Structure formats: structure tokens, C-alpha cells
């Protein structure tokens, strides 16, 4: 895949902190800055970064770079600051943002679908013919495509997959029309449902539910999870995933933690412990063998500076056996003093 200069610039900027990125761009023409802002917004909306291409761009322009700063740039706020600093006034920045948004939709009619919940998107596509579903899913991030396919009925899923293997030329006008119809349907579904659309607010609410359920006896917890499962399988899955998190490790009794950590590879633990809070770090290190500590230190010395997203993924891997033990009723928590 050939990468254009504007795309490379956007990839590089995501690896910098906001002030450094602004400094690099301050003397560029407004037209170039607008193109870079659009590319940044597109990358952020798609939620699908190509790590290999980003690394290639970094090596090409910054061979002397010795450590990664990936993940420190907040794209949305940076784009807002970038535009306002370029055009001078907030009003002009808002107008330019509108133009960028319109241009992004023109470029990718399915962009708004990239942040949709899989269950909602599957419901919006359920009555469409396989060839239409294939057009939509072929334009979305692979992870979202997989989750949507899992929620389609078996026959439609099979037909859609086959259609995706047999791409045909579709007129841009038709693609835009499909995008408009599906986006409108999603908006109508969101307005009719009581489930919060804001993912951050929803996650906070589900986390509170997860904490409450974690404190119940297993039979009561399973019964309530069953009620949630019957109403919405995706929400039930999210609640289960939030019942034990990386931050909860300090609340787990030592013996339970020791048993769960035995299934985690040293390389995963080394990455997960990078930059960890002292109390979590100490809790884990005090519940593994001396041999495991040596292996973790060796892995840490070899892996270099991990990316933020890789650290988060490693911590999820550590939390997984804890969640499994919790669901089986085998995870014990330290009782808090009244």
C-alpha cells in the first residue's frame, strides 16, 4: 500500500505530544495544515491504525528516534487547537471543522459507522441483502466487521462472506446512498433505545453494575447476569469484562492471585507492568516466584519501550484469567474493613 506524504505526516504526528506537533506545523501553509487535520480526523474516526506503516513512516523521517511516544496525542483536541491556531478565530475554526467533516464523509461514506456498537450495527443491517452488507462491512475496521458478522443469522453471514470474496464495482453514488441509509437507520435506532449511546458514560454505568455484582454470592450474581444476558448479550459481555480489571488486582487475596498469574506468560507480565502503579506492581511482584521475577526482568530488558496500546492489551491478558476465576466463584477478594 502506497502511503501519501500527508498520510505519513499524520501518522508521525500521532506519535508526538501536542505541543511538539504544533511546533512542527506552525510554519506550514494553511492548506497543508487543513489536509493534515483532515487526515488526523479520519485516522481517529476509523479507529484502525496501521502499526507497520506508522513505524515505517517513523523510521523514514526519524531514524535517530530512540524511544516511542505513541499514544500521547489527543487527536480531537489537537485538531481543534490546530485549526483555531491556524485560522485565527473560533468561528472560522468551527466552519473549517464543518468543511473537514463534509469532506471526510464524501471520502468515506461509512466513516460514522466505525464507532457504532456491533449489536446496533448488526441490527441496522439485518434486513439488508448480503451484497449491501458486504459493501458496508468491506469498508469498516476488520474487528468491527468480525463482531457484526457474528451477530448475523448463519445463512446471511455465509452469503455476506462469499460476497466479500467477490468484490464488484459499485458506483460511488450508490455507495454514498447506502452510507446515508444505514447511518440514518442507526440514528433512529439510537433515539428509540434507552441504552446510552455515549460509550464513555455507558462504560462508567456498566462498571458500577459490575462492582455491585462482584460483591454478590455466585448464584445470585449468575442469576442477575442471566437477566442481563437475556435482554442484551453484548451488555452482559461488557459487564463480565468489567467485573475484574487491572486496577482491582490490589483487592484480590494473595492465594487467588498466585493461581491466576501462573497462566500468564513472563513477556505479557513484563509489558503489563511497564509504568504500572506502584501498589499494583508490588502486589504482582510479591505473588510470583523468584524465577518468574528474573524472567520478567529479562523480558523487560529486551523489549524496549512498549506502546501504550500494547501495555493496555497486556493488562487485559492478565485480567482475563482473573475474570474466569471470578465467574467460576474461585476468586477471593480482600474484605474491606468497616
C-alpha positions, 0 to 999 in steps of 0.5 A: 500500500502506497502511503501519501506524504500527508498520510505519513505526516499524520501518522508521525504526528500521532506519535508526538505530544501536542505541543511538539506537533504544533511546533512542527506545523506552525510554519506550514501553509494553511492548506497543508495544515487543513489536509493534515487535520483532515487526515488526523480526523479520519485516522481517529474516526476509523479507529484502525491504525496501521502499526507497520506503516506508522513505524515505517513512516517513523523510521523514514523521517526519524531514524535517530528516534530512540524511544516511542511516544505513541499514544500521547496525542489527543487527536480531537483536541489537537485538531481543534487547537490546530485549526483555531491556531491556524485560522485565527478565530473560533468561528472560522475554526468551527466552519473549517471543522464543518468543511473537514467533516463534509469532506471526510464523509464524501471520502468515506461514506461509512466513516460514522459507522466505525464507532457504532456498537456491533449489536446496533450495527448488526441490527441496522443491517439485518434486513439488508441483502448480503451484497449491501452488507458486504459493501458496508462491512468491506469498508469498516475496521476488520474487528468491527466487521468480525463482531457484526458478522457474528451477530448475523443469522448463519445463512446471511453471514455465509452469503455476506462472506462469499460476497466479500470474496467477490468484490464488484464495482459499485458506483460511488453514488450508490455507495454514498446512498447506502452510507446515508441509509444505514447511518440514518437507520442507526440514528433512529435506532439510537433515539428509540433505545434507552441504552446510552449511546455515549460509550464513555458514560455507558462504560462508567454505568456498566462498571458500577453494575459490575462492582455491585455484582462482584460483591454478590454470592455466585448464584445470585450474581449468575442469576442477575447476569442471566437477566442481563444476558437475556435482554442484551448479550453484548451488555452482559459481555461488557459487564463480565469484562468489567467485573475484574480489571487491572486496577482491582488486582490490589483487592484480590487475596494473595492465594487467588492471585498466585493461581491466576498469574501462573497462566500468564506468560513472563513477556505479557507480565513484563509489558503489563507492568511497564509504568504500572502503579506502584501498589499494583506492581508490588502486589504482582511482584510479591505473588510470583516466584523468584524465577518468574521475577528474573524472567520478567526482568529479562523480558523487560530488558529486551523489549524496549519501550512498549506502546501504550496500546500494547501495555493496555492489551497486556493488562487485559491478558492478565485480567482475563484469567482473573475474570474466569476465576471470578465467574467460576466463584474461585476468586477471593477478594480482600474484605474491606474493613468497616 
